[in-house]
Structures are given as structure tokens and as C-alpha cells.
Amino acid sequence: MEVWKIDPVGGIERLDYDFGGPGQQASMQGTTGPLVSPDQKRIAFTRGNDLWVLDLATMSSTQATKVGRPYTSQLASVFVLITSWSSDSRKILYHVEKGETEDPDTAGPERKLRKAPYGDHIYDLETQNSLPTFLPGEFLAWLPGGDFLVKRGELGNAQLMRVHLGAKTGRLVVAEPGDYGQVELRPDGKQLMARRGAEIVRIDLVDGKMSVLTKGTWAEFQWPALLALRNSLVLSEAVPAEHARMVRP
């Protein structure tokens, strides 16, 4: 894996650091990284199935967890997936996952699960400690102030919910259910854009109002993004070039 720096005028430079390991892996629980912090000062990545943090000022790395284990002929692996940085870049949400118990290449017995702290955890960069947490749904975003945005339910009947840290339930963000995903937050945390089925929607997190920016029929609108253009934020839908357009907030 490699990380590249691209400056505003188009200069490209590869970060001289060996992240090692296999190519990036990802699931709904997170990614093996590398994942750059919002303040651009650190990079979270995995090595040896554990979470590491690289400080870009000193180019020194710190091992954040010691739960990772490789698989053997008898035991399943244990590995970390990086879910998200907090908006202030001071904490990392990660997920401890179990590896496959079946080996498709052999007809032997299933691997046994290791004892491990499976589930969601938050690593604090200041204290260098991790604490377990609970998310009552699929993670979508870590909001400024510490709340989580999660999706509860299946496909078009799912609900978008705001959850306090450690709470087992939360409150609805919008009344309309839908297959929400690909969330992009505004820096102040007051608005977001998201994919909702075949639509790109904008949601006000203060009053819960939702507006449809694009309405597709299948999957032609994906991955909305906030771009800085002449010092003003612009909402952009990631679509084929011939259909691309921008919508001012």
C-alpha cells in the first residue's frame, strides 16, 4: 500500500513510508487502511493484524492495539478494521473481527475461534488506551461532538439514527426510511449528503429536513462529496462526466 500527497497546483509526491502488509481490505465494519486523519497529521493503518498510527511530523509509528493474531491450521485469525477517525482527529473507532473458520483449500475440521475482545472500540491518542463501545446499527459517520450516525434496518426500510456514545438506542434523524449510505458530512456537522437508494439527498441535522439533489433509477449517482471551490463549499455528485453537476448548499 502507498499514500500519495497531491498539492493544490497538481504536484504529486509519494509518502516515503512502508505500510507493508497485503492490499487494502474493507467491509461494512471498516478498512485495514491506510486512513488519513481529518487534520492530515496522522495515518491509521494495520500491520500484523493490529492498529498502528503514523505521525507525519516525525514519521514515527505507534502500535495502538495488541489483539491481532494470524490464522493457523487449528485457530482462526483475529484482526483489526479501522472504522473512522473522530472529527477532531483525537480518537479512532475500530472493530476487532474474527477470521474465517472454514478453509476452502482443505477438507479438515473448522478452525476454532480465539478468545479476543471482538466488537467496536475507541482508541484515544492522548491516553493511548482503548475502551469498548457499542453501535446499535451500521456505522455511517462520527459526528462533531462525539455522536454516531448509524443505519438500523434493512434496505429501503432502514432508519437513519443519531446515537450518543455507548447508548443502546438513539433518535431518528429524518422520518423517511431508506437505504442510506455513503455519507459525507459538512465540516460543521450541521448538514450531510448521502446516497439513499438511487438518490443523492441532503439532510439538515438540526431540523431533520431532507431534500433530493438527484433522483436516479438504478445506481448512476454515487459517493457525494463536498469540494472547496473559491472558498465556498459546493455539493458535488460523483457521476459520469457527461452528467456531472454541482449544487450550491
NUDRENKE-553777 format. One record per residue: x, z, y of N, C-alpha, C in turn; residue in one letter; residue number from 1. Coordinates in Angstrom, 1 decimal. Layout:
% NUDRENKE-553777
NODE_X_Z_Y_X_Z_Y_X_Z_Y_A_NUM $
...
***
This chain:
% NUDRENKE-553777
NODE_0.8_0.0_-1.2_0.0_0.0_0.0_0.9_0.0_1.2_M_1 $
NODE_0.4_-0.7_2.3_1.1_-0.8_3.6_0.2_-0.5_4.7_E_2 $
NODE_0.7_0.0_5.8_0.0_0.2_7.0_0.7_-0.6_8.1_V_3 $
NODE_-0.1_-1.3_8.9_0.5_-2.2_10.0_-0.1_-1.7_11.3_W_4 $
NODE_0.8_-1.8_12.4_0.4_-1.4_13.7_0.2_-2.7_14.5_K_5 $
NODE_-0.9_-2.9_15.2_-1.2_-4.1_16.0_-1.5_-3.6_17.4_I_6 $
NODE_-0.7_-4.1_18.3_-0.9_-3.7_19.7_-1.9_-4.6_20.4_D_7 $
NODE_-2.4_-4.2_21.6_-3.5_-4.9_22.3_-3.1_-6.4_22.6_P_8 $
NODE_-1.8_-6.7_22.7_-1.5_-8.1_23.0_-1.1_-8.9_21.8_V_9 $
NODE_-1.3_-8.3_20.6_-1.2_-9.1_19.4_0.1_-8.9_18.6_G_10 $
NODE_1.0_-8.0_19.1_2.2_-7.7_18.4_1.9_-6.9_17.1_G_11 $
NODE_2.6_-7.3_16.0_2.3_-6.7_14.7_3.6_-6.1_14.1_I_12 $
NODE_3.5_-4.9_13.7_4.7_-4.2_13.1_4.3_-3.4_11.9_E_13 $
NODE_5.0_-3.5_10.8_4.7_-2.7_9.6_5.3_-1.3_9.7_R_14 $
NODE_4.5_-0.3_9.4_4.9_1.1_9.4_5.9_1.3_8.3_L_15 $
NODE_7.1_1.7_8.6_8.2_1.8_7.6_8.0_3.1_6.9_D_16 $
NODE_7.1_3.1_5.9_6.9_4.3_5.1_6.4_3.8_3.7_Y_17 $
NODE_6.9_4.4_2.6_6.4_4.0_1.3_5.3_4.9_0.8_D_18 $
NODE_4.1_4.5_0.9_3.0_5.3_0.4_2.9_5.4_-1.1_F_19 $
NODE_3.5_4.4_-1.8_3.6_4.5_-3.2_2.3_4.4_-3.9_G_20 $
NODE_2.3_4.5_-5.2_1.1_4.5_-6.0_0.5_3.2_-6.1_G_21 $
NODE_-0.7_3.1_-6.9_-1.3_1.8_-7.1_-2.1_1.4_-5.8_P_22 $
NODE_-2.7_0.2_-5.9_-3.5_-0.2_-4.8_-4.7_0.7_-4.4_G_23 $
NODE_-5.2_0.6_-3.3_-6.3_1.4_-2.8_-7.5_1.4_-3.8_Q_24 $
NODE_-8.0_2.6_-4.1_-9.3_2.7_-4.8_-10.3_3.4_-4.0_Q_25 $
NODE_-11.6_3.0_-4.2_-12.6_3.6_-3.4_-13.9_3.7_-4.1_A_26 $
NODE_-14.7_4.6_-3.8_-16.1_4.8_-4.3_-16.9_5.4_-3.2_S_27 $
NODE_-18.2_5.8_-3.6_-19.0_6.5_-2.6_-18.5_7.8_-2.2_M_28 $
NODE_-17.6_8.4_-3.0_-17.0_9.7_-2.7_-15.8_9.6_-1.7_Q_29 $
NODE_-15.2_8.4_-1.6_-14.1_8.3_-0.7_-13.1_7.3_-1.2_G_30 $
NODE_-11.9_7.4_-0.7_-10.8_6.4_-0.9_-9.5_7.2_-1.2_T_31 $
NODE_-8.6_6.5_-1.9_-7.3_7.0_-2.1_-6.4_6.8_-0.9_T_32 $
NODE_-6.9_6.1_0.1_-6.1_5.9_1.3_-5.2_4.7_1.3_G_33 $
NODE_-4.4_4.6_2.3_-4.1_5.4_3.5_-5.3_5.4_4.5_P_34 $
NODE_-5.6_6.5_5.1_-6.7_6.6_6.1_-6.1_7.2_7.4_L_35 $
NODE_-6.2_6.5_8.5_-5.6_6.9_9.7_-6.6_7.9_10.4_V_36 $
NODE_-6.0_8.9_11.0_-6.8_9.9_11.8_-7.4_9.3_13.1_S_37 $
NODE_-8.5_9.8_13.6_-9.1_9.2_14.8_-8.2_9.2_16.0_P_38 $
NODE_-7.3_10.2_16.1_-6.3_10.3_17.2_-5.1_9.5_17.0_D_39 $
NODE_-5.0_8.8_15.8_-3.9_7.9_15.5_-2.6_8.6_15.3_Q_40 $
NODE_-2.6_9.9_15.1_-1.4_10.6_15.0_-0.9_10.9_13.5_K_41 $
NODE_-1.9_10.8_12.6_-1.6_11.1_11.2_-2.2_10.1_10.2_R_42 $
NODE_-1.8_10.1_9.0_-2.4_9.3_8.0_-2.5_10.1_6.8_I_43 $
NODE_-3.8_10.1_6.2_-4.0_10.8_5.0_-3.9_9.8_3.8_A_44 $
NODE_-3.3_10.2_2.8_-3.1_9.3_1.6_-3.0_10.1_0.4_F_45 $
NODE_-3.0_9.5_-0.8_-2.8_10.2_-2.0_-1.5_9.8_-2.7_T_46 $
NODE_-0.9_10.7_-3.4_0.3_10.5_-4.2_0.2_11.5_-5.4_R_47 $
NODE_0.5_10.9_-6.6_0.4_11.8_-7.7_-1.0_12.4_-7.9_G_48 $
NODE_-2.0_11.7_-7.5_-3.4_12.1_-7.6_-3.8_13.3_-6.6_N_49 $
NODE_-2.9_13.6_-5.7_-3.2_14.7_-4.7_-3.2_14.1_-3.3_D_50 $
NODE_-3.7_14.9_-2.4_-3.9_14.6_-1.0_-2.6_14.9_-0.2_L_51 $
NODE_-2.1_14.0_0.5_-0.9_14.1_1.4_-1.2_13.7_2.8_W_52 $
NODE_-0.5_14.3_3.8_-0.7_13.9_5.2_0.6_13.6_5.8_V_53 $
NODE_0.7_12.4_6.4_1.9_11.9_7.1_1.7_12.1_8.6_L_54 $
NODE_2.7_12.8_9.2_2.8_13.0_10.7_3.5_11.8_11.2_D_55 $
NODE_2.9_11.0_12.1_3.6_9.8_12.6_4.6_10.0_13.6_L_56 $
NODE_4.6_11.2_14.3_5.6_11.5_15.3_6.9_11.8_14.6_A_57 $
NODE_6.9_12.6_13.5_8.1_13.0_12.8_8.4_12.2_11.6_T_58 $
NODE_7.4_11.4_11.1_7.4_10.6_9.9_7.7_11.6_8.7_M_59 $
NODE_7.2_12.8_8.8_7.3_13.8_7.7_6.0_13.9_7.0_S_60 $
NODE_5.9_14.1_5.7_4.7_14.2_5.0_4.5_15.6_4.4_S_61 $
NODE_3.3_16.1_4.2_2.9_17.4_3.7_2.0_17.2_2.6_T_62 $
NODE_2.2_17.9_1.4_1.3_17.8_0.3_0.2_18.8_0.6_Q_63 $
NODE_-1.1_18.4_0.7_-2.2_19.2_1.1_-2.9_19.8_-0.1_A_64 $
NODE_-2.9_19.2_-1.3_-3.5_19.8_-2.5_-2.6_19.7_-3.7_T_65 $
NODE_-2.9_20.5_-4.6_-2.1_20.6_-5.9_-3.0_20.6_-7.1_K_66 $
NODE_-4.1_19.8_-7.0_-5.1_19.8_-8.1_-4.9_18.6_-9.0_V_67 $
NODE_-4.2_17.6_-8.5_-4.1_16.3_-9.3_-3.4_16.4_-10.6_G_68 $
NODE_-4.0_15.7_-11.6_-3.4_15.7_-12.9_-3.5_14.3_-13.5_R_69 $
NODE_-2.5_13.8_-14.2_-2.6_12.5_-14.9_-3.4_12.6_-16.2_P_70 $
NODE_-3.9_11.5_-16.6_-4.6_11.5_-17.9_-3.6_11.5_-19.0_Y_71 $
NODE_-4.0_12.0_-20.2_-3.2_12.0_-21.4_-4.1_11.4_-22.5_T_72 $
NODE_-3.5_11.4_-23.7_-4.3_10.9_-24.8_-5.5_11.8_-25.1_S_73 $
NODE_-5.4_13.1_-24.7_-6.4_14.1_-25.0_-7.2_14.6_-23.8_Q_74 $
NODE_-6.6_14.5_-22.6_-7.2_15.1_-21.4_-7.5_14.0_-20.3_L_75 $
NODE_-8.6_14.2_-19.7_-8.9_13.3_-18.6_-8.1_13.6_-17.3_A_76 $
NODE_-8.0_12.7_-16.4_-7.2_13.0_-15.2_-8.1_13.7_-14.2_S_77 $
NODE_-7.4_14.3_-13.2_-8.1_14.9_-12.0_-7.4_14.3_-10.8_V_78 $
NODE_-8.2_13.8_-9.9_-7.7_13.1_-8.7_-8.5_13.4_-7.5_F_79 $
NODE_-7.9_13.1_-6.3_-8.5_13.4_-5.0_-8.9_12.1_-4.4_V_80 $
NODE_-10.1_12.0_-3.8_-10.5_10.9_-3.0_-10.7_11.4_-1.5_L_81 $
NODE_-10.2_10.7_-0.6_-10.3_11.1_0.8_-11.6_10.6_1.4_I_82 $
NODE_-12.5_11.5_1.8_-13.8_11.1_2.3_-13.8_10.8_3.8_T_83 $
NODE_-13.3_11.6_4.6_-13.3_11.4_6.0_-12.4_12.4_6.8_S_84 $
NODE_-11.9_11.9_7.9_-11.3_12.8_8.9_-12.4_13.4_9.8_W_85 $
NODE_-12.3_14.6_10.3_-13.2_15.1_11.3_-12.9_14.3_12.6_S_86 $
NODE_-13.9_14.4_13.5_-13.7_13.6_14.8_-12.6_14.1_15.6_S_87 $
NODE_-12.2_15.4_15.5_-11.1_15.9_16.3_-9.8_15.8_15.6_D_88 $
NODE_-9.8_15.2_14.4_-8.5_14.9_13.6_-7.8_16.2_13.2_S_89 $
NODE_-8.6_17.3_13.1_-8.0_18.6_12.7_-8.3_18.9_11.2_R_90 $
NODE_-9.3_18.2_10.6_-9.7_18.5_9.3_-9.9_17.3_8.5_K_91 $
NODE_-9.8_17.4_7.1_-10.0_16.3_6.2_-11.1_16.7_5.2_I_92 $
NODE_-12.1_15.9_5.0_-13.1_16.1_3.9_-12.6_15.3_2.7_L_93 $
NODE_-12.4_15.9_1.6_-12.0_15.2_0.4_-12.8_15.7_-0.8_Y_94 $
NODE_-12.7_14.9_-1.9_-13.5_15.1_-3.1_-12.6_15.1_-4.3_H_95 $
NODE_-12.7_16.2_-5.1_-11.9_16.3_-6.3_-12.8_15.7_-7.4_V_96 $
NODE_-12.3_14.7_-8.1_-13.0_13.9_-9.0_-12.4_14.0_-10.4_E_97 $
NODE_-13.2_13.8_-11.4_-12.7_13.8_-12.8_-12.5_12.3_-13.2_K_98 $
NODE_-11.5_12.1_-14.1_-11.2_10.8_-14.6_-12.1_10.4_-15.8_G_99 $
NODE_-12.0_9.2_-16.2_-12.8_8.7_-17.4_-12.4_9.5_-18.6_E_100 $
NODE_-13.4_9.8_-19.4_-13.2_10.5_-20.7_-13.1_9.5_-21.8_T_101 $
NODE_-13.6_8.2_-21.6_-13.5_7.2_-22.7_-12.3_6.3_-22.4_E_102 $
NODE_-11.7_5.9_-23.5_-10.5_5.0_-23.4_-11.0_3.7_-24.1_D_103 $
NODE_-11.3_2.6_-23.3_-11.8_1.4_-23.8_-10.8_0.7_-24.7_P_104 $
NODE_-9.5_1.1_-24.6_-8.5_0.4_-25.4_-8.3_1.0_-26.8_D_105 $
NODE_-8.9_2.1_-27.1_-8.7_2.8_-28.4_-10.1_3.2_-28.9_T_106 $
NODE_-10.1_3.5_-30.2_-11.3_4.0_-30.8_-11.2_5.5_-31.1_A_107 $
NODE_-10.3_6.2_-30.5_-10.1_7.6_-30.7_-11.2_8.4_-30.0_G_108 $
NODE_-11.0_9.7_-30.2_-12.0_10.7_-29.6_-11.9_10.6_-28.1_P_109 $
NODE_-13.0_11.1_-27.4_-13.0_11.1_-26.0_-12.1_12.1_-25.4_E_110 $
NODE_-11.5_11.9_-24.2_-10.7_12.8_-23.6_-11.5_14.0_-23.1_R_111 $
NODE_-10.9_15.2_-23.1_-11.6_16.4_-22.7_-11.4_16.5_-21.2_K_112 $
NODE_-12.4_17.1_-20.5_-12.3_17.4_-19.1_-11.4_18.6_-18.8_L_113 $
NODE_-10.5_18.5_-17.8_-9.7_19.6_-17.4_-10.5_20.6_-16.6_R_114 $
NODE_-10.1_21.8_-16.5_-10.6_22.8_-15.6_-10.1_22.5_-14.2_K_115 $
NODE_-10.9_22.3_-13.2_-10.5_21.9_-11.9_-11.6_22.2_-10.9_A_116 $
NODE_-11.3_22.3_-9.6_-12.3_22.6_-8.6_-13.0_21.3_-8.2_P_117 $
NODE_-13.8_20.7_-9.1_-14.4_19.5_-8.8_-15.4_19.6_-7.6_Y_118 $
NODE_-15.6_18.6_-6.8_-16.6_18.6_-5.7_-15.9_18.4_-4.4_G_119 $
NODE_-16.6_18.7_-3.3_-16.2_18.5_-2.0_-15.4_19.7_-1.4_D_120 $
NODE_-14.4_19.4_-0.6_-13.6_20.4_0.0_-13.2_19.9_1.4_H_121 $
NODE_-12.8_20.9_2.3_-12.3_20.6_3.6_-10.9_21.2_3.8_I_122 $
NODE_-10.0_20.3_4.1_-8.6_20.8_4.3_-8.4_20.9_5.8_Y_123 $
NODE_-7.9_22.1_6.3_-7.7_22.4_7.6_-6.2_22.2_7.9_D_124 $
NODE_-5.8_21.3_8.8_-4.4_21.0_9.0_-3.7_22.2_9.7_L_125 $
NODE_-4.4_23.0_10.5_-3.7_24.1_11.2_-3.4_25.2_10.2_E_126 $
NODE_-4.3_25.6_9.3_-4.0_26.7_8.4_-3.4_26.2_7.1_T_127 $
NODE_-3.5_24.9_6.9_-3.0_24.3_5.6_-3.7_24.8_4.4_Q_128 $
NODE_-5.0_25.2_4.6_-5.8_25.7_3.5_-7.0_24.8_3.3_N_129 $
NODE_-7.6_24.9_2.0_-8.8_24.1_1.7_-9.9_25.1_1.3_S_130 $
NODE_-11.1_24.7_1.7_-12.3_25.5_1.4_-13.3_24.6_0.7_L_131 $
NODE_-14.0_25.0_-0.4_-15.0_24.1_-0.9_-16.2_24.1_0.0_P_132 $
NODE_-16.9_23.0_0.0_-18.1_22.8_0.7_-19.2_22.1_-0.1_T_133 $
NODE_-20.4_21.9_0.4_-21.4_21.2_-0.3_-22.1_20.2_0.6_F_134 $
NODE_-22.3_19.0_0.0_-23.1_18.0_0.8_-24.3_17.6_0.0_L_135 $
NODE_-25.5_17.9_0.5_-26.8_17.6_-0.2_-27.2_16.2_-0.1_P_136 $
NODE_-26.3_15.3_-0.3_-26.6_13.9_-0.3_-25.3_13.0_-0.2_G_137 $
NODE_-25.5_11.7_-0.1_-24.4_10.8_0.1_-23.8_10.9_1.5_E_138 $
NODE_-22.5_11.2_1.6_-21.8_11.3_2.9_-21.9_9.9_3.6_F_139 $
NODE_-22.2_10.0_4.9_-22.2_8.8_5.8_-21.3_8.9_7.0_L_140 $
NODE_-21.2_10.2_7.6_-20.4_10.4_8.8_-20.2_11.8_9.0_A_141 $
NODE_-19.1_12.2_9.7_-18.8_13.5_10.1_-19.0_13.5_11.6_W_142 $
NODE_-20.0_14.2_12.1_-20.4_14.2_13.5_-19.5_15.1_14.3_L_143 $
NODE_-19.3_14.8_15.6_-18.6_15.8_16.5_-19.4_17.1_16.5_P_144 $
NODE_-18.7_18.2_16.5_-19.4_19.5_16.4_-19.4_20.0_15.0_G_145 $
NODE_-19.1_19.2_14.0_-19.0_19.7_12.6_-20.1_19.3_11.7_G_146 $
NODE_-21.3_18.8_12.1_-22.4_18.5_11.2_-22.0_17.2_10.5_D_147 $
NODE_-22.7_17.1_9.3_-22.5_15.9_8.5_-23.8_15.0_8.6_F_148 $
NODE_-23.6_13.7_8.5_-24.7_12.8_8.3_-24.7_12.3_6.9_L_149 $
NODE_-25.9_12.6_6.2_-25.9_12.2_4.8_-27.2_11.4_4.5_V_150 $
NODE_-27.2_10.7_3.4_-28.4_10.0_2.9_-28.9_10.6_1.6_K_151 $
NODE_-30.2_10.9_1.6_-30.8_11.5_0.5_-31.9_10.6_0.0_R_152 $
NODE_-31.9_10.3_-1.3_-32.9_9.5_-1.9_-32.3_8.2_-2.4_G_153 $
NODE_-33.1_7.3_-2.8_-32.7_6.0_-3.4_-33.2_4.8_-2.6_E_154 $
NODE_-32.2_3.9_-2.4_-32.5_2.6_-1.8_-33.4_2.7_-0.6_L_155 $
NODE_-34.5_1.9_-0.6_-35.4_1.9_0.6_-36.2_3.1_0.9_G_156 $
NODE_-36.2_4.1_0.0_-36.9_5.4_0.2_-36.0_6.5_0.7_N_157 $
NODE_-34.7_6.2_0.9_-33.7_7.2_1.3_-34.0_7.7_2.7_A_158 $
NODE_-33.7_9.0_3.0_-33.8_9.6_4.3_-32.4_9.9_4.9_Q_159 $
NODE_-32.3_9.7_6.2_-31.1_10.0_6.9_-31.2_11.4_7.5_L_160 $
NODE_-30.3_12.2_7.1_-30.4_13.7_7.5_-29.1_14.2_8.1_M_161 $
NODE_-29.3_15.2_9.0_-28.2_15.9_9.6_-28.1_17.2_9.0_R_162 $
NODE_-26.9_17.6_8.6_-26.7_18.8_7.8_-25.6_19.7_8.4_V_163 $
NODE_-25.8_21.0_8.6_-24.8_21.9_9.0_-23.8_22.1_7.9_H_164 $
NODE_-22.6_22.5_8.2_-21.6_22.8_7.2_-22.0_23.8_6.3_L_165 $
NODE_-22.0_23.5_5.0_-22.3_24.5_3.9_-23.8_24.6_3.6_G_166 $
NODE_-24.7_24.0_4.4_-26.1_24.1_4.2_-26.6_23.3_3.0_A_167 $
NODE_-27.6_23.7_2.3_-28.1_23.0_1.2_-29.2_22.0_1.5_K_168 $
NODE_-29.6_22.0_2.8_-30.6_21.0_3.2_-30.3_20.8_4.7_T_169 $
NODE_-31.1_19.8_5.3_-30.8_19.5_6.7_-32.1_19.1_7.4_G_170 $
NODE_-32.0_18.4_8.5_-33.2_17.9_9.2_-33.1_16.4_9.3_R_171 $
NODE_-34.3_15.8_9.4_-34.4_14.3_9.5_-33.8_13.8_10.8_L_172 $
NODE_-33.0_12.8_10.8_-32.5_12.1_12.0_-33.6_11.2_12.5_V_173 $
NODE_-34.1_10.4_11.7_-35.2_9.4_12.0_-36.3_9.6_11.0_V_174 $
NODE_-37.5_9.3_11.4_-38.7_9.4_10.5_-38.7_8.3_9.4_A_175 $
NODE_-38.2_7.1_9.8_-38.3_6.0_8.9_-37.3_6.1_7.8_E_176 $
NODE_-37.8_6.0_6.5_-36.8_5.9_5.4_-36.2_4.5_5.3_P_177 $
NODE_-35.1_4.4_4.6_-34.5_3.1_4.4_-33.2_3.3_3.7_G_178 $
NODE_-32.6_2.2_3.3_-31.3_2.2_2.6_-30.2_2.1_3.6_D_179 $
NODE_-29.9_3.3_4.2_-28.9_3.4_5.2_-27.5_3.4_4.7_Y_180 $
NODE_-26.6_2.8_5.5_-25.2_2.8_5.1_-24.3_2.2_6.2_G_181 $
NODE_-23.0_2.1_6.0_-22.1_1.5_6.9_-22.2_2.0_8.3_Q_182 $
NODE_-22.2_3.3_8.5_-22.4_4.0_9.7_-21.2_3.9_10.7_V_183 $
NODE_-21.5_3.6_11.9_-20.4_3.5_13.0_-20.9_4.4_14.1_E_184 $
NODE_-20.2_5.5_14.4_-20.6_6.4_15.5_-20.0_6.0_16.8_L_185 $
NODE_-20.8_6.3_17.9_-20.2_6.2_19.2_-19.3_7.4_19.4_R_186 $
NODE_-18.2_7.3_20.2_-17.3_8.4_20.3_-17.9_9.7_20.7_P_187 $
NODE_-18.9_9.7_21.6_-19.5_10.9_22.0_-20.5_11.5_21.0_D_188 $
NODE_-20.7_10.8_19.9_-21.6_11.3_18.8_-23.1_11.3_19.1_G_189 $
NODE_-23.5_10.6_20.2_-24.9_10.7_20.5_-25.7_9.5_20.0_K_190 $
NODE_-25.0_8.4_19.6_-25.6_7.3_19.0_-24.8_6.7_17.8_Q_191 $
NODE_-25.5_6.0_17.0_-24.8_5.3_15.9_-25.4_4.0_15.6_L_192 $
NODE_-24.6_3.2_15.0_-25.2_1.9_14.4_-25.0_2.0_12.9_M_193 $
NODE_-25.9_1.4_12.1_-25.8_1.4_10.7_-26.5_0.2_10.1_A_194 $
NODE_-26.1_-0.1_8.9_-26.9_-1.1_8.1_-28.1_-0.3_7.5_R_195 $
NODE_-29.3_-1.0_7.6_-30.5_-0.4_7.0_-31.1_-1.5_6.2_R_196 $
NODE_-30.8_-1.6_4.9_-31.2_-2.7_4.1_-30.6_-4.0_4.6_G_197 $
NODE_-31.4_-5.0_5.1_-30.9_-6.2_5.6_-30.8_-6.2_7.1_A_198 $
NODE_-31.0_-5.0_7.7_-31.0_-4.9_9.2_-29.7_-4.2_9.7_E_199 $
NODE_-29.4_-4.4_10.9_-28.5_-3.6_11.7_-29.3_-2.8_12.7_I_200 $
NODE_-29.2_-1.5_12.7_-30.1_-0.7_13.6_-29.2_0.2_14.4_V_201 $
NODE_-29.7_0.6_15.6_-29.1_1.6_16.5_-30.0_2.8_16.5_R_202 $
NODE_-29.4_4.0_16.3_-30.1_5.2_16.3_-29.6_6.2_17.3_I_203 $
NODE_-30.5_6.8_18.1_-30.2_7.8_19.0_-30.3_9.1_18.3_D_204 $
NODE_-29.1_9.9_18.2_-29.1_11.1_17.5_-29.7_12.3_18.3_L_205 $
NODE_-30.0_12.0_19.6_-30.6_13.1_20.4_-32.1_13.1_20.3_V_206 $
NODE_-32.8_11.9_20.4_-34.2_11.9_20.3_-34.7_11.2_19.0_D_207 $
NODE_-33.9_10.7_18.2_-34.3_10.1_16.9_-34.9_8.7_17.0_G_208 $
NODE_-34.8_8.1_18.2_-35.4_6.7_18.3_-34.4_5.7_17.7_K_209 $
NODE_-35.0_4.7_17.0_-34.3_3.7_16.3_-34.7_2.3_16.8_M_210 $
NODE_-33.8_1.4_17.0_-34.1_0.0_17.4_-33.3_-0.9_16.5_S_211 $
NODE_-34.0_-2.0_16.2_-33.4_-3.0_15.3_-32.6_-4.0_16.1_V_212 $
NODE_-31.3_-4.2_15.8_-30.5_-5.1_16.6_-30.5_-6.5_15.9_L_213 $
NODE_-30.4_-6.5_14.6_-30.5_-7.8_13.8_-31.4_-7.5_12.6_T_214 $
NODE_-32.1_-8.5_12.2_-33.0_-8.5_11.1_-32.8_-9.6_10.2_K_215 $
NODE_-32.1_-9.3_9.0_-31.8_-10.4_8.1_-32.8_-10.4_6.9_G_216 $
NODE_-32.5_-11.3_6.0_-33.4_-11.5_4.8_-32.7_-11.0_3.5_T_217 $
NODE_-31.3_-11.0_3.6_-30.6_-10.5_2.3_-29.5_-9.6_2.7_W_218 $
NODE_-28.3_-10.2_3.0_-27.2_-9.3_3.3_-26.2_-10.0_4.3_A_219 $
NODE_-26.8_-10.8_5.2_-26.0_-11.6_6.1_-25.4_-10.8_7.3_E_220 $
NODE_-26.0_-9.6_7.5_-25.5_-8.7_8.6_-24.9_-7.5_7.9_F_221 $
NODE_-23.6_-7.2_8.2_-22.9_-6.2_7.5_-21.9_-5.5_8.5_Q_222 $
NODE_-21.6_-4.2_8.2_-20.5_-3.5_8.9_-20.5_-3.6_10.4_W_223 $
NODE_-21.5_-3.0_11.1_-21.5_-3.0_12.6_-20.3_-2.2_13.1_P_224 $
NODE_-19.7_-2.6_14.2_-18.6_-2.0_14.8_-18.7_-1.8_16.3_A_225 $
NODE_-18.1_-0.8_16.8_-18.0_-0.5_18.2_-16.7_-1.1_18.7_L_226 $
NODE_-16.7_-1.9_19.7_-15.5_-2.5_20.3_-15.3_-2.1_21.7_L_227 $
NODE_-14.1_-1.9_22.2_-13.8_-1.6_23.6_-13.6_-3.0_24.3_A_228 $
NODE_-14.4_-3.3_25.3_-14.3_-4.6_25.9_-14.4_-4.3_27.4_L_229 $
NODE_-13.3_-4.5_28.1_-13.2_-4.3_29.6_-13.7_-2.9_29.9_R_230 $
NODE_-13.2_-1.9_29.2_-13.5_-0.5_29.5_-15.0_-0.1_29.2_N_231 $
NODE_-15.8_-1.0_28.6_-17.1_-0.6_28.2_-17.3_-0.8_26.7_S_232 $
NODE_-18.2_0.0_26.1_-18.4_-0.1_24.7_-19.4_-1.3_24.5_L_233 $
NODE_-19.1_-2.0_23.4_-20.0_-3.1_23.0_-20.4_-3.0_21.6_V_234 $
NODE_-21.6_-3.2_21.2_-22.0_-3.2_19.8_-21.8_-4.5_19.2_L_235 $
NODE_-21.2_-4.6_18.1_-20.9_-5.9_17.5_-21.3_-5.9_16.1_S_236 $
NODE_-22.0_-6.9_15.7_-22.4_-7.1_14.2_-21.3_-8.0_13.6_E_237 $
NODE_-20.8_-7.5_12.4_-19.8_-8.3_11.7_-20.6_-9.3_10.8_A_238 $
NODE_-20.7_-10.5_11.3_-21.4_-11.6_10.7_-20.6_-12.8_10.7_V_239 $
NODE_-21.0_-13.9_10.0_-20.3_-15.2_10.1_-20.1_-15.6_11.5_P_240 $
NODE_-19.0_-16.2_11.8_-18.7_-16.6_13.2_-19.7_-17.4_13.9_A_241 $
NODE_-20.4_-18.3_13.2_-21.4_-19.1_13.9_-22.6_-18.4_14.2_E_242 $
NODE_-22.8_-17.1_13.7_-24.0_-16.3_14.0_-23.6_-15.1_14.8_H_243 $
NODE_-22.3_-14.9_15.1_-21.9_-13.6_15.7_-22.4_-13.5_17.1_A_244 $
NODE_-22.7_-12.3_17.5_-23.1_-12.0_18.9_-22.9_-10.5_19.1_R_245 $
NODE_-22.9_-10.2_20.4_-22.6_-8.8_20.8_-23.8_-8.3_21.6_M_246 $
NODE_-24.1_-7.0_21.5_-25.3_-6.4_22.1_-24.8_-5.2_22.9_V_247 $
NODE_-25.0_-5.2_24.2_-24.6_-4.0_25.0_-25.5_-2.8_24.8_R_248 $
NODE_-24.9_-1.6_24.7_-25.7_-0.4_24.5_-26.6_-0.1_25.7_P_249 $
***
